[in-house]
Amino acid sequence: MPIMPEVEKRTGEHSPRVHAHDRHRRVCAKGGHRPALPHSAYYLVPDGKVGHDAFAVIRETIRNMEMVGIGRVVLTSREHIIGLEPLAKGLMGTLIRYPHEVRDEKEYFDDIKDVKVTKDMLDLAKHIVTQKAGDFEPEKFEDHYSQTHQG
């Protein structure tokens, strides 16, 4: 089963930051974004006639049962856990981290103070979210950081 494209490894100690001034800010319903966009997503296609038959049976079985296949794949000289989900006529594979690679969320969230959120505050936020609601349009986004910081 060919796997495409190459994995892009992200390393670093800093958490990602969201820029509040982004003119493409949107909220979309869960599942409203395209699942193939994460860095660790791969399109999987069958290889050969026998491969097509087995591929179709597996794809349609997990689609109909609303399941995700879990397996292992070797990429970049390392074995990874991969989740397999039906996507159109193919499968989308998403790399899954090993438990030892995931930090405990308490390291980040313990210092967040408990805040009483009033109904007025929630109503205002709901109004803003409703105004910003729309479809996720990835083609409207560009990597301005890389463009600015790479020669």
Backbone hydrogen bonds in HBPLUS format (Angstrom, degrees):
<---DONOR---> <-ACCEPTOR-->    atom                        ^
c    i                          cat <-CA-CA->   ^        H-A-AA   ^      H-
h    n   atom  resd res      DA  || num        DHA   H-A  angle D-A-AA Bond
n    s   type  num  typ     dist DA aas  dist angle  dist       angle   num
A0043-TYR N   A0004-MET O   3.13 MM  39  5.73 144.6  2.26 151.5 161.2     1
A0022-ASP N   A0019-HIS O   3.29 MM   3  5.76 165.0  2.31 117.0 118.7     2
A0025-ARG N   A0022-ASP O   3.29 MM   3  5.66 155.4  2.35 116.3 116.0     3
A0134-GLY N   A0027-VAL O   3.18 MM 107  6.34 152.0  2.26 174.4 173.6     4
A0032-GLY N   A0029-ALA O   2.65 MM   3  5.03 149.9  1.74 143.8 143.3     5
A0037-LEU N   A0034-ARG O   3.30 MM   3  6.06 163.9  2.33 126.3 126.9     6
A0041-ALA N   A0038-PRO O   3.22 MM   3  5.51 152.6  2.30 121.4 118.1     7
A0095-LEU N   A0040-SER O   3.09 MM  55  5.44 161.2  2.13 143.9 148.5     8
A0042-TYR N   A0093-GLY O   2.75 MM  51  4.97 143.9  1.88 148.0 157.5     9
A0093-GLY N   A0042-TYR O   2.74 MM  51  4.97 161.1  1.78 147.7 153.5    10
A0044-LEU N   A0091-LEU O   2.80 MM  47  5.10 168.3  1.82 154.1 153.2    11
A0091-LEU N   A0044-LEU O   3.33 MM  47  5.10 163.2  2.36 145.1 146.5    12
A0052-HIS N   A0048-GLY O   2.82 MM   4  6.15 143.1  1.96 148.1 159.3    13
A0052-HIS N   A0049-LYS O   3.06 MM   3  5.05 118.4  2.45  93.9 109.0    14
A0053-ASP N   A0049-LYS O   3.18 MM   4  6.55 158.2  2.23 154.9 158.7    15
A0054-ALA N   A0050-VAL O   3.15 MM   4  6.40 176.7  2.15 160.4 159.8    16
A0055-PHE N   A0051-GLY O   2.85 MM   4  5.77 156.5  1.90 145.4 153.3    17
A0056-ALA N   A0052-HIS O   2.92 MM   4  6.03 162.6  1.95 147.4 151.4    18
A0057-VAL N   A0053-ASP O   3.05 MM   4  6.30 160.0  2.10 151.9 157.2    19
A0058-ILE N   A0054-ALA O   2.98 MM   4  6.19 168.8  1.99 154.7 157.4    20
A0059-ARG N   A0055-PHE O   2.83 MM   4  5.98 169.4  1.85 155.0 158.7    21
A0060-GLU N   A0056-ALA O   2.91 MM   4  5.96 170.0  1.92 149.4 152.4    22
A0061-THR N   A0057-VAL O   2.96 MM   4  5.97 152.2  2.04 144.1 152.2    23
A0062-ILE N   A0058-ILE O   3.03 MM   4  6.23 175.0  2.04 159.1 159.6    24
A0063-ARG N   A0059-ARG O   2.95 MM   4  6.06 145.6  2.07 141.4 152.1    25
A0064-ASN N   A0060-GLU O   2.88 MM   4  5.93 171.2  1.89 146.8 149.3    26
A0065-MET N   A0061-THR O   2.97 MM   4  6.08 149.5  2.07 146.6 155.2    27
A0067-MET N   A0062-ILE O   2.91 MM   5  4.85 164.0  1.93 143.1 148.3    28
A0066-GLU N   A0063-ARG O   3.11 MM   3  5.03 154.3  2.18 100.9 108.6    29
A0069-GLY N   A0084-LEU O   2.90 MM  15  4.71 154.3  1.97 147.4 143.6    30
A0084-LEU N   A0069-GLY O   2.65 MM  15  4.71 156.4  1.71 141.1 146.5    31
A0071-GLY N   A0082-ILE O   2.88 MM  11  5.28 156.8  1.94 152.1 159.6    32
A0082-ILE N   A0071-GLY O   2.90 MM  11  5.28 160.4  1.94 134.3 136.5    33
A0073-VAL N   A0080-HIS O   2.98 MM   7  5.37 152.6  2.05 145.3 152.7    34
A0080-HIS N   A0073-VAL O   2.74 MM   7  5.37 160.4  1.78 156.2 162.7    35
A0075-LEU N   A0078-ARG O   2.94 MM   3  5.50 153.7  2.01 163.6 157.9    36
A0078-ARG N   A0075-LEU O   3.01 MM   3  5.50 134.8  2.22 113.5 125.0    37
A0096-ILE N   A0081-ILE O   2.85 MM  15  5.23 162.2  1.89 141.6 141.7    38
A0083-GLY N   A0094-THR O   2.86 MM  11  5.14 167.9  1.88 144.5 146.8    39
A0094-THR N   A0083-GLY O   2.85 MM  11  5.14 153.4  1.92 143.8 152.8    40
A0085-GLU N   A0092-MET O   2.93 MM   7  5.27 161.9  1.97 146.1 151.8    41
A0092-MET N   A0085-GLU O   2.73 MM   7  5.27 163.5  1.75 158.4 164.0    42
A0087-LEU N   A0090-GLY O   2.97 MM   3  5.29 170.2  1.98 131.5 130.3    43
A0090-GLY N   A0087-LEU O   2.87 MM   3  5.29 151.3  1.95 143.9 140.6    44
A0101-GLU N   A0098-TYR O   2.84 MM   3  5.41 158.4  1.89 122.3 129.7    45
A0102-VAL N   A0099-PRO O   3.20 MM   3  5.49 163.2  2.23 110.7 115.9    46
A0107-GLU N   A0104-ASP O   3.02 MM   3  5.83 151.2  2.11 122.6 128.6    47
A0108-TYR N   A0105-GLU O   2.93 MM   3  5.43 144.8  2.06 111.3 121.1    48
A0109-PHE N   A0105-GLU O   2.87 MM   4  6.04 165.2  1.89 157.3 162.5    49
A0110-ASP N   A0106-LYS O   3.10 MM   4  5.11 160.0  2.14 130.9 132.9    50
A0112-ILE N   A0109-PHE O   3.06 MM   3  5.43 163.4  2.08 116.2 121.5    51
A0122-LEU N   A0118-THR O   3.06 MM   4  6.40 161.3  2.09 150.9 155.9    52
A0123-ASP N   A0119-LYS O   2.81 MM   4  6.01 156.8  1.87 151.6 158.4    53
A0124-LEU N   A0120-ASP O   2.98 MM   4  6.17 160.7  2.01 148.5 153.0    54
A0125-ALA N   A0121-MET O   2.97 MM   4  6.18 164.7  1.99 150.3 154.8    55
A0126-LYS N   A0122-LEU O   2.82 MM   4  5.96 155.3  1.88 147.0 154.3    56
A0127-HIS N   A0123-ASP O   2.99 MM   4  6.21 151.6  2.07 144.1 151.4    57
A0128-ILE N   A0124-LEU O   3.04 MM   4  6.40 157.8  2.09 150.7 156.0    58
A0129-VAL N   A0125-ALA O   2.89 MM   4  6.13 164.8  1.91 154.5 158.7    59
A0130-THR N   A0126-LYS O   2.89 MM   4  6.03 156.8  1.94 146.9 153.5    60
A0131-GLN N   A0127-HIS O   3.04 MM   4  6.33 152.2  2.12 145.1 152.2    61
A0132-LYS N   A0128-ILE O   3.03 MM   4  6.31 144.3  2.16 146.1 156.1    62
A0133-ALA N   A0129-VAL O   2.97 MM   4  5.98 111.4  2.45 141.5 157.7    63
A0133-ALA N   A0130-THR O   3.35 MM   3  5.15 155.8  2.41  96.3 103.3    64
A0140-LYS N   A0137-GLU O   3.02 MM   3  5.86 167.8  2.04 127.2 131.2    65
A0141-PHE N   A0138-PRO O   3.07 MM   3  5.52 167.1  2.08 118.0 121.2    66
A0147-GLN N   A0143-ASP O   3.21 MM   4  6.45 163.2  2.24 149.5 154.6    67
A0148-THR N   A0144-HIS O   2.95 MM   4  6.05 148.4  2.05 145.2 152.8    68
A0149-HIS N   A0145-TYR O   2.93 MM   4  6.08 153.7  2.00 151.7 159.2    69
A0150-GLN N   A0146-SER O   2.95 MM   4  5.60 126.6  2.24 147.8 152.4    70
